[in-house]
């Protein structure tokens, strides 16, 4: 028997899990690129002196 409530709950759980994974992925990506940008900036500042 197809249980609508159960299917809805599974869909919701799957969606929030995917959203969490995406958030973590984006967070790491932004953090990495931010770190990279800061490092590049620091190297430029250092080279100029």
C-alpha distance matrix in Angstrom:
0.0 3.8 6.2 9.4 11.8 10.9 11.2 14.4 15.7 15.4 17.1 19.7 20.5 20.8 23.1 25.2 25.6 26.7 29.0 30.5 31.2 32.8 34.9 36.1 36.9 38.8 40.5 41.8 42.8 44.8 46.3 47.4 48.9 50.5 52.0 53.2 54.8 56.6 57.8 59.1 60.8 62.4 63.7 65.2 66.9 68.2 69.5 71.4 73.6
3.8 0.0 3.8 6.2 9.1 8.4 7.9 10.9 12.8 12.5 13.7 16.4 17.6 17.8 19.7 22.1 22.7 23.6 25.8 27.5 28.2 29.6 31.7 33.1 33.9 35.6 37.4 38.8 39.7 41.5 43.2 44.4 45.7 47.3 49.0 50.1 51.6 53.4 54.8 56.0 57.6 59.3 60.7 62.0 63.7 65.2 66.5 68.2 70.5
6.2 3.8 0.0 3.8 5.6 5.3 6.1 8.6 10.0 10.6 12.2 14.2 15.4 16.4 18.2 20.1 21.0 22.4 24.2 25.7 26.9 28.4 30.1 31.6 32.7 34.3 35.9 37.5 38.6 40.2 41.7 43.2 44.6 46.0 47.7 49.0 50.4 52.0 53.6 54.9 56.3 58.0 59.5 60.9 62.4 63.9 65.4 67.1 69.2
9.4 6.2 3.8 0.0 3.8 5.5 5.1 6.0 8.5 9.8 10.4 12.1 14.1 15.1 16.2 18.2 19.8 20.8 22.2 24.1 25.6 26.6 28.2 30.1 31.2 32.4 34.1 36.0 36.9 38.3 40.0 41.6 42.8 44.1 46.0 47.4 48.5 50.2 51.9 53.1 54.4 56.2 57.8 59.0 60.5 62.1 63.6 65.1 67.3
11.8 9.1 5.6 3.8 0.0 3.8 5.4 5.1 6.1 8.6 9.8 10.4 12.2 14.1 15.2 16.4 18.2 19.8 20.9 22.4 24.2 25.5 26.7 28.5 30.0 31.2 32.5 34.5 35.7 37.0 38.4 40.3 41.6 42.6 44.4 46.1 47.2 48.6 50.4 51.9 53.0 54.6 56.5 57.7 59.0 60.7 62.3 63.8 65.8
10.9 8.4 5.3 5.5 3.8 0.0 3.8 5.4 5.1 6.1 8.5 9.8 10.5 12.1 14.1 15.4 16.3 18.2 19.8 20.9 22.4 24.1 25.5 26.9 28.3 30.0 31.2 32.9 34.3 35.8 37.1 38.7 40.3 41.4 43.0 44.6 46.0 47.4 49.0 50.5 51.9 53.4 55.0 56.5 57.9 59.3 60.9 62.7 64.6
11.2 7.9 6.1 5.1 5.4 3.8 0.0 3.8 5.4 5.1 6.1 8.5 9.9 10.4 12.1 14.2 15.2 16.3 18.1 19.8 20.9 22.3 24.1 25.7 26.7 28.2 29.9 31.5 32.5 34.1 35.7 37.1 38.5 39.9 41.6 43.0 44.3 46.0 47.5 48.8 50.2 51.9 53.5 54.8 56.3 57.8 59.3 61.0 63.1
14.4 10.9 8.6 6.0 5.1 5.4 3.8 0.0 3.8 5.5 5.0 6.1 8.6 9.8 10.4 12.3 14.1 15.2 16.3 18.2 19.9 20.8 22.2 24.2 25.5 26.6 28.1 30.1 31.1 32.4 34.1 35.8 37.0 38.1 40.1 41.5 42.6 44.2 46.0 47.3 48.5 50.2 51.9 53.1 54.5 56.2 57.7 59.2 61.3
15.7 12.8 10.0 8.5 6.1 5.1 5.4 3.8 0.0 3.8 5.4 5.0 6.1 8.4 9.7 10.6 12.1 14.1 15.2 16.3 18.2 19.7 20.8 22.4 24.1 25.4 26.6 28.5 29.9 31.2 32.5 34.3 35.8 36.8 38.5 40.2 41.4 42.8 44.5 46.0 47.2 48.7 50.5 51.9 53.2 54.7 56.4 58.0 60.0
15.4 12.5 10.6 9.8 8.6 6.1 5.1 5.5 3.8 0.0 3.8 5.4 5.1 6.0 8.5 10.0 10.4 12.1 14.1 15.2 16.4 18.1 19.8 21.0 22.3 24.0 25.4 26.9 28.2 29.9 31.2 32.7 34.3 35.6 37.1 38.6 40.1 41.6 43.1 44.5 46.0 47.5 49.1 50.6 52.0 53.4 54.9 56.7 58.7
17.1 13.7 12.2 10.4 9.8 8.5 6.1 5.0 5.4 3.8 0.0 3.8 5.5 5.1 6.1 8.6 9.8 10.5 12.1 14.2 15.3 16.3 18.1 19.9 20.8 22.2 23.9 25.7 26.6 28.1 29.8 31.3 32.5 33.9 35.7 37.0 38.2 40.0 41.6 42.8 44.2 46.0 47.5 48.8 50.3 51.9 53.3 54.9 57.1
19.7 16.4 14.2 12.1 10.4 9.8 8.5 6.1 5.0 5.4 3.8 0.0 3.8 5.4 5.1 6.2 8.5 9.8 10.4 12.2 14.2 15.2 16.3 18.3 19.7 20.8 22.1 24.2 25.4 26.5 28.1 29.9 31.2 32.2 34.1 35.7 36.7 38.2 40.1 41.5 42.6 44.3 46.1 47.3 48.6 50.3 51.9 53.4 55.4
20.5 17.6 15.4 14.1 12.2 10.5 9.9 8.6 6.1 5.1 5.5 3.8 0.0 3.8 5.4 5.3 6.1 8.5 9.8 10.5 12.2 14.1 15.2 16.5 18.2 19.8 20.8 22.5 24.1 25.5 26.6 28.4 30.1 31.1 32.6 34.3 35.7 37.0 38.6 40.2 41.5 42.9 44.7 46.2 47.5 48.9 50.6 52.3 54.2
20.8 17.8 16.4 15.1 14.1 12.1 10.4 9.8 8.4 6.0 5.1 5.4 3.8 0.0 3.8 5.6 5.1 6.1 8.6 9.9 10.5 12.2 14.1 15.4 16.3 18.2 19.7 21.1 22.3 24.1 25.5 26.8 28.4 29.8 31.3 32.7 34.2 35.8 37.2 38.6 40.1 41.7 43.2 44.7 46.2 47.6 49.0 50.9 52.9
23.1 19.7 18.2 16.2 15.2 14.1 12.1 10.4 9.7 8.5 6.1 5.1 5.4 3.8 0.0 3.8 5.4 5.1 6.1 8.6 9.9 10.4 12.1 14.2 15.1 16.2 18.0 19.9 20.7 22.1 23.9 25.4 26.6 27.9 29.8 31.1 32.3 34.0 35.7 36.9 38.2 40.0 41.6 42.8 44.3 45.9 47.4 49.0 51.1
25.2 22.1 20.1 18.2 16.4 15.4 14.2 12.3 10.6 10.0 8.6 6.2 5.3 5.6 3.8 0.0 3.8 5.4 4.9 6.1 8.5 9.7 10.3 12.2 14.0 15.0 16.0 18.2 19.6 20.6 22.0 23.9 25.4 26.2 28.0 29.7 30.9 32.2 34.0 35.5 36.7 38.2 40.1 41.4 42.6 44.2 45.9 47.5 49.4
25.6 22.7 21.0 19.8 18.2 16.3 15.2 14.1 12.1 10.4 9.8 8.5 6.1 5.1 5.4 3.8 0.0 3.8 5.4 5.1 6.2 8.6 9.8 10.6 12.2 14.2 15.1 16.6 18.2 19.8 20.9 22.4 24.2 25.4 26.8 28.4 29.9 31.3 32.7 34.4 35.8 37.2 38.8 40.4 41.7 43.1 44.7 46.5 48.4
26.7 23.6 22.4 20.8 19.8 18.2 16.3 15.2 14.1 12.1 10.5 9.8 8.5 6.1 5.1 5.4 3.8 0.0 3.8 5.4 5.1 6.1 8.5 9.9 10.4 12.1 14.0 15.3 16.2 18.1 19.6 20.9 22.3 23.8 25.4 26.7 28.1 29.9 31.3 32.5 34.1 35.7 37.2 38.6 40.2 41.6 43.0 44.8 46.9
29.0 25.8 24.2 22.2 20.9 19.8 18.1 16.3 15.2 14.1 12.1 10.4 9.8 8.6 6.1 4.9 5.4 3.8 0.0 3.8 5.4 5.0 6.0 8.6 9.7 10.4 11.9 14.1 15.0 16.1 17.9 19.6 20.8 21.8 23.8 25.3 26.3 27.9 29.7 31.0 32.2 34.0 35.7 36.9 38.3 39.9 41.5 43.0 45.1
30.5 27.5 25.7 24.1 22.4 20.9 19.8 18.2 16.3 15.2 14.2 12.2 10.5 9.9 8.6 6.1 5.1 5.4 3.8 0.0 3.8 5.4 5.1 6.2 8.5 9.9 10.3 12.2 14.0 15.2 16.2 18.1 19.8 20.6 22.1 24.0 25.3 26.5 28.2 29.9 31.1 32.5 34.3 35.8 37.0 38.4 40.2 41.9 43.7
31.2 28.2 26.9 25.6 24.2 22.4 20.9 19.9 18.2 16.4 15.3 14.2 12.2 10.5 9.9 8.5 6.2 5.1 5.4 3.8 0.0 3.8 5.4 5.1 6.1 8.6 9.7 10.6 12.1 14.1 15.2 16.3 18.2 19.6 20.9 22.3 24.0 25.5 26.8 28.3 29.9 31.3 32.8 34.4 35.9 37.1 38.7 40.6 42.5
32.8 29.6 28.4 26.6 25.5 24.1 22.3 20.8 19.7 18.1 16.3 15.2 14.1 12.2 10.4 9.7 8.6 6.1 5.0 5.4 3.8 0.0 3.8 5.4 5.0 6.0 8.3 9.8 10.3 12.0 13.9 15.1 16.3 17.8 19.6 20.8 22.0 23.9 25.4 26.5 28.0 29.8 31.2 32.5 34.1 35.7 37.0 38.7 40.9
34.9 31.7 30.1 28.2 26.7 25.5 24.1 22.2 20.8 19.8 18.1 16.3 15.2 14.1 12.1 10.3 9.8 8.5 6.0 5.1 5.4 3.8 0.0 3.8 5.4 5.1 5.9 8.5 9.7 10.4 11.9 14.0 15.2 16.0 17.9 19.6 20.6 22.0 23.8 25.3 26.4 28.0 29.8 31.1 32.4 34.0 35.7 37.2 39.2
36.1 33.1 31.6 30.1 28.5 26.9 25.7 24.2 22.4 21.0 19.9 18.3 16.5 15.4 14.2 12.2 10.6 9.9 8.6 6.2 5.1 5.4 3.8 0.0 3.8 5.5 5.0 6.1 8.5 9.9 10.3 12.0 14.1 15.0 16.2 18.0 19.6 20.8 22.2 24.0 25.4 26.6 28.3 30.0 31.2 32.5 34.2 36.1 37.9
36.9 33.9 32.7 31.2 30.0 28.3 26.7 25.5 24.1 22.3 20.8 19.7 18.2 16.3 15.1 14.0 12.2 10.4 9.7 8.5 6.1 5.0 5.4 3.8 0.0 3.8 5.4 5.3 6.1 8.6 9.8 10.5 12.2 14.0 15.3 16.4 18.1 19.9 21.0 22.3 24.1 25.6 26.9 28.5 30.1 31.4 32.7 34.7 36.7
38.8 35.6 34.3 32.4 31.2 30.0 28.2 26.6 25.4 24.0 22.2 20.8 19.8 18.2 16.2 15.0 14.2 12.1 10.4 9.9 8.6 6.0 5.1 5.5 3.8 0.0 3.8 5.4 4.9 6.0 8.3 9.7 10.4 11.8 13.9 15.0 16.1 17.9 19.6 20.7 22.0 23.9 25.4 26.6 28.1 29.8 31.2 32.8 34.9
40.5 37.4 35.9 34.1 32.5 31.2 29.9 28.1 26.6 25.4 23.9 22.1 20.8 19.7 18.0 16.0 15.1 14.0 11.9 10.3 9.7 8.3 5.9 5.0 5.4 3.8 0.0 3.8 5.4 5.3 6.0 8.5 10.0 10.3 12.0 14.0 15.1 16.2 18.0 19.7 20.8 22.2 24.1 25.5 26.7 28.2 30.0 31.6 33.4
41.8 38.8 37.5 36.0 34.5 32.9 31.5 30.1 28.5 26.9 25.7 24.2 22.5 21.1 19.9 18.2 16.6 15.3 14.1 12.2 10.6 9.8 8.5 6.1 5.3 5.4 3.8 0.0 3.8 5.5 5.0 5.9 8.5 9.6 10.3 12.0 14.0 15.1 16.2 18.0 19.7 20.8 22.3 24.1 25.5 26.6 28.2 30.2 32.0
42.8 39.7 38.6 36.9 35.7 34.3 32.5 31.1 29.9 28.2 26.6 25.4 24.1 22.3 20.7 19.6 18.2 16.2 15.0 14.0 12.1 10.3 9.7 8.5 6.1 4.9 5.4 3.8 0.0 3.8 5.5 5.2 6.2 8.4 9.9 10.5 12.1 14.2 15.3 16.3 18.1 19.8 21.0 22.4 24.2 25.6 26.8 28.7 30.9
44.8 41.5 40.2 38.3 37.0 35.8 34.1 32.4 31.2 29.9 28.1 26.5 25.5 24.1 22.1 20.6 19.8 18.1 16.1 15.2 14.1 12.0 10.4 9.9 8.6 6.0 5.3 5.5 3.8 0.0 3.8 5.4 5.1 5.9 8.4 9.6 10.2 12.0 13.9 15.0 16.1 18.0 19.7 20.8 22.2 23.9 25.4 26.9 29.0
46.3 43.2 41.7 40.0 38.4 37.1 35.7 34.1 32.5 31.2 29.8 28.1 26.6 25.5 23.9 22.0 20.9 19.6 17.9 16.2 15.2 13.9 11.9 10.3 9.8 8.3 6.0 5.0 5.5 3.8 0.0 3.8 5.6 5.0 6.1 8.5 9.8 10.5 12.1 14.1 15.2 16.3 18.2 19.9 20.9 22.3 24.1 25.9 27.6
47.4 44.4 43.2 41.6 40.3 38.7 37.1 35.8 34.3 32.7 31.3 29.9 28.4 26.8 25.4 23.9 22.4 20.9 19.6 18.1 16.3 15.1 14.0 12.0 10.5 9.7 8.5 5.9 5.2 5.4 3.8 0.0 3.8 5.4 5.1 6.1 8.6 9.9 10.5 12.2 14.1 15.3 16.4 18.3 19.9 20.9 22.4 24.5 26.4
48.9 45.7 44.6 42.8 41.6 40.3 38.5 37.0 35.8 34.3 32.5 31.2 30.1 28.4 26.6 25.4 24.2 22.3 20.8 19.8 18.2 16.3 15.2 14.1 12.2 10.4 10.0 8.5 6.2 5.1 5.6 3.8 0.0 3.8 5.4 4.9 6.0 8.5 9.7 10.3 12.0 14.0 15.1 16.3 18.2 19.7 20.8 22.5 24.8
50.5 47.3 46.0 44.1 42.6 41.4 39.9 38.1 36.8 35.6 33.9 32.2 31.1 29.8 27.9 26.2 25.4 23.8 21.8 20.6 19.6 17.8 16.0 15.0 14.0 11.8 10.3 9.6 8.4 5.9 5.0 5.4 3.8 0.0 3.8 5.4 5.0 6.2 8.5 9.8 10.5 12.2 14.2 15.3 16.4 18.2 19.9 21.3 23.2
52.0 49.0 47.7 46.0 44.4 43.0 41.6 40.1 38.5 37.1 35.7 34.1 32.6 31.3 29.8 28.0 26.8 25.4 23.8 22.1 20.9 19.6 17.9 16.2 15.3 13.9 12.0 10.3 9.9 8.4 6.1 5.1 5.4 3.8 0.0 3.8 5.5 5.2 6.1 8.6 9.8 10.5 12.3 14.2 15.3 16.3 18.2 20.2 21.7
53.2 50.1 49.0 47.4 46.1 44.6 43.0 41.5 40.2 38.6 37.0 35.7 34.3 32.7 31.1 29.7 28.4 26.7 25.3 24.0 22.3 20.8 19.6 18.0 16.4 15.0 14.0 12.0 10.5 9.6 8.5 6.1 4.9 5.4 3.8 0.0 3.8 5.5 5.1 6.1 8.5 9.8 10.5 12.3 14.2 15.2 16.4 18.5 20.6
54.8 51.6 50.4 48.5 47.2 46.0 44.3 42.6 41.4 40.1 38.2 36.7 35.7 34.2 32.3 30.9 29.9 28.1 26.3 25.3 24.0 22.0 20.6 19.6 18.1 16.1 15.1 14.0 12.1 10.2 9.8 8.6 6.0 5.0 5.5 3.8 0.0 3.8 5.4 5.1 6.1 8.5 9.9 10.6 12.3 14.1 15.3 16.7 19.0
56.6 53.4 52.0 50.2 48.6 47.4 46.0 44.2 42.8 41.6 40.0 38.2 37.0 35.8 34.0 32.2 31.3 29.9 27.9 26.5 25.5 23.9 22.0 20.8 19.9 17.9 16.2 15.1 14.2 12.0 10.5 9.9 8.5 6.2 5.2 5.5 3.8 0.0 3.8 5.5 5.0 6.1 8.6 9.9 10.5 12.1 14.2 15.5 17.2
57.8 54.8 53.6 51.9 50.4 49.0 47.5 46.0 44.5 43.1 41.6 40.1 38.6 37.2 35.7 34.0 32.7 31.3 29.7 28.2 26.8 25.4 23.8 22.2 21.0 19.6 18.0 16.2 15.3 13.9 12.1 10.5 9.7 8.5 6.1 5.1 5.4 3.8 0.0 3.8 5.4 5.1 6.2 8.7 9.9 10.4 12.2 14.4 16.0
59.1 56.0 54.9 53.1 51.9 50.5 48.8 47.3 46.0 44.5 42.8 41.5 40.2 38.6 36.9 35.5 34.4 32.5 31.0 29.9 28.3 26.5 25.3 24.0 22.3 20.7 19.7 18.0 16.3 15.0 14.1 12.2 10.3 9.8 8.6 6.1 5.1 5.5 3.8 0.0 3.8 5.4 5.1 6.2 8.7 9.8 10.5 12.5 14.8
60.8 57.6 56.3 54.4 53.0 51.9 50.2 48.5 47.2 46.0 44.2 42.6 41.5 40.1 38.2 36.7 35.8 34.1 32.2 31.1 29.9 28.0 26.4 25.4 24.1 22.0 20.8 19.7 18.1 16.1 15.2 14.1 12.0 10.5 9.8 8.5 6.1 5.0 5.4 3.8 0.0 3.8 5.4 5.1 6.2 8.5 9.9 10.8 13.0
62.4 59.3 58.0 56.2 54.6 53.4 51.9 50.2 48.7 47.5 46.0 44.3 42.9 41.7 40.0 38.2 37.2 35.7 34.0 32.5 31.3 29.8 28.0 26.6 25.6 23.9 22.2 20.8 19.8 18.0 16.3 15.3 14.0 12.2 10.5 9.8 8.5 6.1 5.1 5.4 3.8 0.0 3.8 5.4 5.1 6.1 8.6 10.1 11.3
63.7 60.7 59.5 57.8 56.5 55.0 53.5 51.9 50.5 49.1 47.5 46.1 44.7 43.2 41.6 40.1 38.8 37.2 35.7 34.3 32.8 31.2 29.8 28.3 26.9 25.4 24.1 22.3 21.0 19.7 18.2 16.4 15.1 14.2 12.3 10.5 9.9 8.6 6.2 5.1 5.4 3.8 0.0 3.8 5.5 5.0 6.0 8.7 10.3
65.2 62.0 60.9 59.0 57.7 56.5 54.8 53.1 51.9 50.6 48.8 47.3 46.2 44.7 42.8 41.4 40.4 38.6 36.9 35.8 34.4 32.5 31.1 30.0 28.5 26.6 25.5 24.1 22.4 20.8 19.9 18.3 16.3 15.3 14.2 12.3 10.6 9.9 8.7 6.2 5.1 5.4 3.8 0.0 3.8 5.4 5.1 6.3 9.0
66.9 63.7 62.4 60.5 59.0 57.9 56.3 54.5 53.2 52.0 50.3 48.6 47.5 46.2 44.3 42.6 41.7 40.2 38.3 37.0 35.9 34.1 32.4 31.2 30.1 28.1 26.7 25.5 24.2 22.2 20.9 19.9 18.2 16.4 15.3 14.2 12.3 10.5 9.9 8.7 6.2 5.1 5.5 3.8 0.0 3.8 5.5 5.4 6.9
68.2 65.2 63.9 62.1 60.7 59.3 57.8 56.2 54.7 53.4 51.9 50.3 48.9 47.6 45.9 44.2 43.1 41.6 39.9 38.4 37.1 35.7 34.0 32.5 31.4 29.8 28.2 26.6 25.6 23.9 22.3 20.9 19.7 18.2 16.3 15.2 14.1 12.1 10.4 9.8 8.5 6.1 5.0 5.4 3.8 0.0 3.8 5.5 5.7
69.5 66.5 65.4 63.6 62.3 60.9 59.3 57.7 56.4 54.9 53.3 51.9 50.6 49.0 47.4 45.9 44.7 43.0 41.5 40.2 38.7 37.0 35.7 34.2 32.7 31.2 30.0 28.2 26.8 25.4 24.1 22.4 20.8 19.9 18.2 16.4 15.3 14.2 12.2 10.5 9.9 8.6 6.0 5.1 5.5 3.8 0.0 3.8 5.6
71.4 68.2 67.1 65.1 63.8 62.7 61.0 59.2 58.0 56.7 54.9 53.4 52.3 50.9 49.0 47.5 46.5 44.8 43.0 41.9 40.6 38.7 37.2 36.1 34.7 32.8 31.6 30.2 28.7 26.9 25.9 24.5 22.5 21.3 20.2 18.5 16.7 15.5 14.4 12.5 10.8 10.1 8.7 6.3 5.4 5.5 3.8 0.0 3.8
73.6 70.5 69.2 67.3 65.8 64.6 63.1 61.3 60.0 58.7 57.1 55.4 54.2 52.9 51.1 49.4 48.4 46.9 45.1 43.7 42.5 40.9 39.2 37.9 36.7 34.9 33.4 32.0 30.9 29.0 27.6 26.4 24.8 23.2 21.7 20.6 19.0 17.2 16.0 14.8 13.0 11.3 10.3 9.0 6.9 5.7 5.6 3.8 0.0
